[in-house]
Amino acid sequence: MHRRTFLARGSGLLIAVALGGDAPAATRSVEERLGMSTVTFRNRFQQTKSSALTEANDELTLLKVPAYYRKRFGVLNLEFWSNHFESLERTYLQELRAQVNAAGAQLVNIQVDADYDLASTNEAERQRSLATAREWIDAAAFLGSRAVRINPGRAGGSVERSIVSMQEVNRYCVSKGLPLLTENHFGLEMDPEVHLRIRREAGPNNLYTLPDFGNYPIETMWDSLEKILPHAYLVSAKTVEFNEQMEHVSYDFDRCIQLAERSGFKGIYSVEQWSRADLKVDEEKIVDWMLQHVRSNI
């Protein structure tokens, strides 16, 4: 499996951090395996909020995230959601890159959820989607991201067209030095056998899975995760519903981490919370809970 390393500055020292399931555990500490998506704080971003911000100073932007994640959570591995970008203009990306560097942080992935469908049987739509994917890959490369997550196609789309598209996307990622990640993200790849077929036929070199704990139906999640975890480059350590006693009630989160570890995964867990309803529990407390439970199981 492909191995990549990068340098991150923490506690005044340069530390080697490796991504990918084949990297030896000795190359990183537990803290170096912790990452965070911006999805958890979606209600603090103007672009994705579903409820009114309680205070103006609660608002987040990607430019604020690197320093905030380091100061509040001690996390240097960042995962940005495409919906939180204000622009793909070079001047904005330069400023964003500067903020990541100033915090001594590292962008480990961009979750690309723009309007595109790589499994479309309409060739004009497929070509437009490929152009969109390339635009985001260019942005990820400019920002120094260590990977980019591209969706292989919408549910009901053509697996064959998806494979052709992902072959093209993967070649472009290789030209930019970027690993390409595919997540179980509510498209045709929600069938783990289809997911693995896309990886196998569009890669497998440079193309990895990004298992998300919270996306499979509970009835099939354990078997499905077990299939895609051995090919993971990054893991989306997702929680869903919490009760007011700060108990995660959707599934056994600890068991998910343990399953990933048993599969041989030695990379970064990017913690994330998502549910359809707004939770009554503070997002920072959710992040604290997730980080602690990851720490306790790796």
Secondary structure, DSSP 8 states (H G I E B T S, - for coil): ---EEEEEEETTEEEEEEESTTS-GGGS-TGGGEEEESGGGGGGSTTT-SS--SSGGG---TTTHHHHIIIII---EEEEEGGG-S---HHHHHHHHHHHHHTT-EEEEEEE-SS--TT-S-HHHHHHHHHHHHHHHHHHHHHT-S-EEE---BTTS-HHHHHHHHHHHHHHHHHHT--EEEE--SBGGGSHHHHHHHHHHH-STTEEEE-BTTSS-TTTHHHHHHHHGGGBSEEEEEE--B-TTS-B-SS-HHHHHHHHHHTT--SEEEEEE--SS--SS-HHHHHHHHHHHHHTT-
